[in-house]
Amino acid sequence: MKNGVFVRKILRYFFQGLLYLAPVTITIWSIYLIFQWVDGLLINYLDELLSVHIPGLGILVLLILITLIGMLGSTILFKPFIAFFDQP
């Protein structure tokens, strides 16, 4: 009986670990993929049009994009939502 309880605890800890790691892993993976996509677009576009290669431009654009999405999300999406629930 003690063996079954031990195995269930280990499995529970394992799945809790997955639940903690999944959002972090998905976020890091998404940021990496978006960076690759944005950097690829910028390098191709700038090389063809201006013959200029600016290293690190993709990460700068990604940081600006994430900041703008955060700003828009907090002002456009959440303010009406909070105002709706703050009404008496």
C-alpha positions as CSV (number, residue, x, y, z in Angstrom):
1,M,0.0,0.0,0.0
2,K,2.8,2.4,0.8
3,N,4.3,1.8,-2.6
4,G,1.1,2.9,-4.4
5,V,1.0,6.1,-2.3
6,F,4.6,6.8,-3.1
7,V,4.1,6.3,-6.8
8,R,1.0,8.6,-6.8
9,K,3.0,11.3,-5.0
10,I,5.8,11.1,-7.5
11,L,3.3,11.2,-10.4
12,R,1.6,14.2,-8.9
13,Y,4.9,16.1,-8.4
14,F,5.8,15.2,-12.0
15,F,2.6,16.6,-13.5
16,Q,2.8,19.7,-11.2
17,G,6.3,20.3,-12.6
18,L,4.9,20.0,-16.1
19,L,2.2,22.5,-15.3
20,Y,4.8,25.0,-13.9
21,L,7.2,24.5,-16.8
22,A,4.7,24.5,-19.7
23,P,3.8,28.2,-19.7
24,V,7.5,29.2,-19.4
25,T,8.6,26.8,-22.1
26,I,5.8,27.8,-24.5
27,T,6.6,31.5,-23.9
28,I,10.3,31.1,-24.6
29,W,9.6,29.0,-27.7
30,S,7.1,31.5,-29.0
31,I,9.5,34.4,-28.5
32,Y,12.3,32.5,-30.2
33,L,10.0,31.7,-33.2
34,I,8.8,35.2,-33.5
35,F,12.3,36.5,-33.3
36,Q,13.4,34.2,-36.1
37,W,10.5,35.3,-38.3
38,V,10.9,39.0,-37.6
39,D,14.7,38.9,-38.0
40,G,14.4,36.9,-41.3
41,L,11.9,39.5,-42.7
42,L,14.1,42.4,-41.7
43,I,17.3,41.0,-43.0
44,N,15.8,40.1,-46.3
45,Y,14.0,43.4,-46.7
46,L,16.9,45.6,-45.7
47,D,19.5,43.6,-47.7
48,E,17.4,43.9,-50.9
49,L,16.3,47.5,-50.5
50,L,19.2,49.2,-48.8
51,S,22.0,46.7,-48.8
52,V,22.3,47.3,-45.1
53,H,22.8,44.6,-42.4
54,I,22.1,45.7,-38.9
55,P,22.9,43.0,-36.3
56,G,20.4,42.8,-33.4
57,L,17.7,44.6,-35.2
58,G,15.3,41.7,-34.9
59,I,15.6,41.6,-31.1
60,L,15.0,45.3,-30.9
61,V,11.9,45.1,-33.1
62,L,10.7,42.1,-31.0
63,L,11.2,44.0,-27.7
64,I,9.3,47.0,-29.2
65,L,6.5,44.7,-30.5
66,I,6.1,42.9,-27.1
67,T,6.0,46.3,-25.3
68,L,3.4,47.7,-27.7
69,I,1.2,44.5,-27.3
70,G,1.5,44.9,-23.6
71,M,0.5,48.6,-23.8
72,L,-2.4,47.9,-26.1
73,G,-3.6,45.0,-24.0
74,S,-3.6,47.0,-20.8
75,T,-5.3,50.0,-22.3
76,I,-7.7,48.7,-24.9
77,L,-8.6,45.3,-23.6
78,F,-8.4,45.5,-19.8
79,K,-9.6,49.0,-19.0
80,P,-13.2,48.4,-20.3
81,F,-13.2,45.0,-18.7
82,I,-12.2,46.5,-15.3
83,A,-14.5,49.4,-15.7
84,F,-17.4,47.0,-16.4
85,F,-16.8,45.1,-13.2
86,D,-16.1,48.2,-11.0
87,Q,-19.6,49.5,-11.6
88,P,-21.9,49.3,-8.6
